[in-house]
């Protein structure tokens, strides 16, 4: 089982950065709300968030920080787009091959459509 530690250099095969450390913004405020992140993110993802936080803290001016944030947003949006395409590809296969899936999908779409008030 992974041990949660606040080291900045971690061997993720053995340890995992804590959610609190991954979300910590460096302002000394320990009231950051990270419980939701800890329950849904993997150790690798928490480590990535922590690494990004350290990258931001290493920048000395706001323009560099903003550039890094913009680059990370672009990267995450590209990831989101690839995931949506993958989901659509699976949905096409499921709809074509599994009659029950297609029927449930149609039922859900009809329910959503009929529930809309014009």
C-alpha positions as CSV (number, residue, x, y, z in Angstrom):
1,X,0.0,0.0,0.0
2,X,1.3,3.5,-0.8
3,X,2.4,5.7,2.0
4,X,1.4,9.4,1.7
5,X,4.3,11.7,2.2
6,X,5.1,15.3,1.5
7,X,8.5,14.8,-0.1
8,X,9.0,16.7,-3.3
9,X,11.1,13.8,-4.8
10,X,9.1,10.6,-4.7
11,X,9.4,7.1,-5.9
12,X,5.8,6.5,-7.0
13,X,6.3,2.7,-7.1
14,X,6.5,2.9,-3.3
15,X,5.1,6.3,-2.2
16,X,2.5,8.8,-3.3
17,X,2.5,12.6,-2.9
18,X,-0.4,13.6,-0.6
19,X,-3.4,15.4,-2.0
20,X,-2.8,18.3,0.4
21,X,0.8,18.7,-0.9
22,X,-0.4,18.4,-4.6
23,X,-3.0,21.2,-4.1
24,X,-0.9,23.4,-1.8
25,X,-0.5,26.8,-3.4
26,X,2.5,28.0,-1.3
27,X,0.6,30.7,0.6
28,X,0.8,28.9,3.9
29,X,-3.0,28.5,4.1
30,X,-3.7,24.8,5.0
31,X,-7.4,25.2,4.3
32,X,-7.1,24.2,0.7
33,X,-10.0,21.9,-0.2
34,X,-8.3,18.8,-1.6
35,X,-10.5,15.9,-0.3
36,X,-12.3,15.5,-3.6
37,X,-9.0,15.4,-5.5
38,X,-7.6,12.7,-3.2
39,X,-10.6,10.5,-3.7
40,X,-10.6,10.6,-7.5
41,X,-7.0,11.2,-8.7
42,X,-4.4,8.5,-8.9
43,X,-1.0,8.8,-7.2
44,X,0.5,9.6,-10.6
45,X,-2.0,12.4,-11.2
46,X,-1.5,13.8,-7.7
47,X,2.3,13.8,-8.4
48,X,1.7,15.6,-11.7
49,X,-0.3,18.3,-10.0
50,X,2.4,18.6,-7.3
51,X,5.1,18.8,-10.0
52,X,3.2,21.6,-11.8
53,X,2.8,23.5,-8.5
54,X,6.5,23.3,-8.0
55,X,7.1,24.5,-11.6
56,X,4.8,27.5,-10.9
57,X,6.5,28.3,-7.6
58,X,9.8,28.3,-9.5
59,X,8.7,31.1,-11.8
60,X,9.6,34.6,-10.5
61,X,7.2,36.7,-12.5
62,X,3.5,36.5,-13.3
63,X,4.0,36.6,-17.1
64,X,6.0,33.3,-16.9
65,X,3.5,31.8,-14.5
66,X,0.6,32.7,-16.8
67,X,2.5,31.2,-19.8
68,X,3.0,28.0,-17.9
69,X,-0.7,27.9,-16.9
70,X,-1.8,28.5,-20.5
71,X,0.4,25.7,-21.8
72,X,-1.0,23.3,-19.1
73,X,-4.6,24.3,-20.1
74,X,-3.8,23.6,-23.7
75,X,-2.3,20.3,-22.8
76,X,-5.3,19.3,-20.7
77,X,-7.8,20.4,-23.4
78,X,-5.9,18.3,-26.0
79,X,-6.1,15.3,-23.6
80,X,-9.8,16.0,-23.1
81,X,-10.4,16.1,-26.9
82,X,-8.6,12.8,-27.4
83,X,-10.6,11.2,-24.6
84,X,-13.9,12.4,-26.1
85,X,-12.9,11.0,-29.5
86,X,-12.0,7.7,-27.8
87,X,-15.4,7.6,-26.0
88,X,-17.2,8.3,-29.3
89,X,-15.4,5.5,-31.0
90,X,-16.3,3.1,-28.2
91,X,-19.9,4.4,-28.3
92,X,-20.1,3.7,-32.0
93,X,-18.9,0.1,-31.5
94,X,-21.2,-0.5,-28.6
95,X,-24.2,0.9,-30.5
96,X,-23.5,-1.2,-33.5
97,X,-22.8,-4.5,-31.8
98,X,-24.9,-4.4,-28.6
99,X,-28.6,-4.0,-29.2
100,X,-29.3,-3.5,-25.4
101,X,-26.8,-0.6,-25.3
102,X,-28.4,1.0,-28.3
103,X,-31.9,0.6,-26.9
104,X,-30.8,2.1,-23.5
105,X,-29.1,5.0,-25.3
106,X,-32.3,5.7,-27.4
107,X,-34.4,5.5,-24.2
108,X,-32.2,7.9,-22.4
109,X,-32.2,10.3,-25.3
110,X,-36.0,10.2,-25.6
111,X,-36.4,10.8,-21.9
112,X,-34.0,13.8,-22.0
113,X,-35.8,15.2,-25.1
114,X,-39.3,14.7,-23.6
115,X,-38.2,16.3,-20.4
116,X,-37.3,19.6,-22.0
117,X,-39.9,22.3,-21.7
118,X,-40.3,24.7,-24.6
